C-alpha cells in the first residue's frame, strides 16, 4: 500500500527504503469486465475471424460513432496510423502547423510523409496551441493545422476553425487524450475536418493498441476506409494508395468491453483527481491543472506544474526523488518535440519561437493515477511531494545532490553515492 513518510530522514533519497515496494506507474490500463472480454475473444476464436472488418470491429465502430455523435468512426491499429491516414486522406502537404508540446507521434505523422511540421507555441494556461500565434506561421506552403487536445482539455477549437476557414486550410485535431470529453457540450470527435484518437493501453479508453478517425465528411470517410486497407475495393481490385491500418478483433473486443464501463472509469479517475487535489493543497509551488467540470472530462492525466521559484526544487529533482520512492512520475512532453530528432537538427533555433513550450516542458510532472491506485496510495504520493518540497531547503543544507539520481527506462532509479547524511 505504501508507507506514509513524515520525516526527511525517511526519504529513499537519504538511503531509507522506498515508500512503495514495487513501482507505481502512470498510464495503468483501464480494464473492464474480464469475463465479458474473454467471452468476446473466444467468440472471435470460434468464428476463426480475427481481423479484416470482423463483426466485433463493425460493432465497435458503429457504437463509437454513436457515442461520439459523428457520422463515421474508422478504427485503426494505433493512434499514430490514424493521424498518418487522416493527414494523407486530407491531402496535406508542404507545411502544417502543430504544437511542439505534444507526444512526438503528432509531428512524426507529418514528417513521415515529408510534410514539415511548423511548431507553434502554446498558451501556458491551457497547455494547448495558442491560436493568436498561428496566423504568423502561415506561409504559401501551409496546407493545414493539427491541434492537439492535450490532457483531454479541448484546444481552442473555435478560433482554430475560424483561422482554417479564413486561410482555406484543413484542420485536424489529435484527440488522443480526449476520448469522452466535450467542448461546449459537444463530444470531441466531431470538430475540424477529422479528429483522431489513440486507444493505446495507457489511454483512458483502450483497445490494447488502437486508434480511430472520426469525421462527418462522407467522402473523406470513404477514402480513409480504403486507405487503411491497402486501397482495396474488391478482392483483387485496388483503387487507391493505402496501408495496413486495420484494427484486429481482439482489440475490438477490448474496446467493446471498455465501452460498457466508461462511466466506471470516469468516476474512478474523477475521484482520484479530487483525492489528489485535496492532498496536494497548500504545497508551495505545486499546481494541479484544472478540469472544467461543466464539461465531460475523463480525468486521465494527473498533471502538476512545478514552479521552482516557489518549491525550491526543480521539477527534475522532484521527479528523481519520487522515482527513488518507486513513484514513476513522468515529465511529458519534455523536452518538447522541437528538441527531438529529426526536428532539432532541421530547426536548431525553433526554441526562439517557443518560449512558453520551453518553460512548460520544464515544469510539468505527470503522476500515477486511475482507478487501481486508491485513496491511500494517493495520500502517500502527495505526502512525499509535500515532504520533499517543504524539506527542500534542508535537503540542500545536507548537500544532497539530486542530479546524482540516474533514471532509466520506466524510471528504475539507481541512487549513486549521494553525499550528505545517510541513515
Ligand atoms: N498523439 C498524442 C497526443 C499521444 O499522446 C499519442 C500517444 C499519440 C498521438 C500516438 O498514439 P499511439 O500510436 O501510441 O496509439 C505513452 C504511450 O505509449 C503513447 O501511446 C502515449 N501517446 C504517450 C503519451 O504515452 P510512453 O513512451 O510514455 O509509454 P510507456 O511505454 O513508457 O508507458 C507509459 C507508462 O504506462 C509506463 O510508466 C508504464 C505504464 N504502462 C504501459 C503499458 C504499455 C502500463 O502500466 N501498462 C502497459 O500496458 O508513451
Boltz pocket constraint, residues with backbone or C-beta under 6 A from the ligand:
constraints:
  - pocket:
      binder: B
      contacts: [[A, 25], [A, 26], [A, 27], [A, 28], [A, 29], [A, 78], [A, 79], [A, 80], [A, 81], [A, 102], [A, 103], [A, 105], [A, 106], [A, 148], [A, 174], [A, 176], [A, 177], [A, 197], [A, 198], [A, 199], [A, 200], [A, 201], [A, 202], [A, 210], [A, 211], [A, 328], [A, 332], [A, 410]]
      max_distance: 6.0
